[in-house]
């Protein structure tokens, strides 16, 4: 299942985070990072997914 989350994180970072933690603080932070720049959103999403 982690492979699916990683692929989702690369294509649409907030989706990967939402699959991992739901709609908590990390999700909203990822939305903000994705709006500010796509690469920071991907890095944060991969961090959240691979950390757990």
C-alpha positions, 0 to 999 in steps of 0.5 A: 500500500505504501507504493500506491501512496508514494505514487499518489504523493508524486502525482498529487501530494495532498492525496498521498498525505490524506491517505496516510493521516486523514484530514489532520494538520499534516494534510492542511500543511501539505495543501499550503506547501503544494500551493506555494510550490509543487516540489515542497509539497511532494517532499513533505508528502514523501516525508509523511508517508515514509516516516510512518 
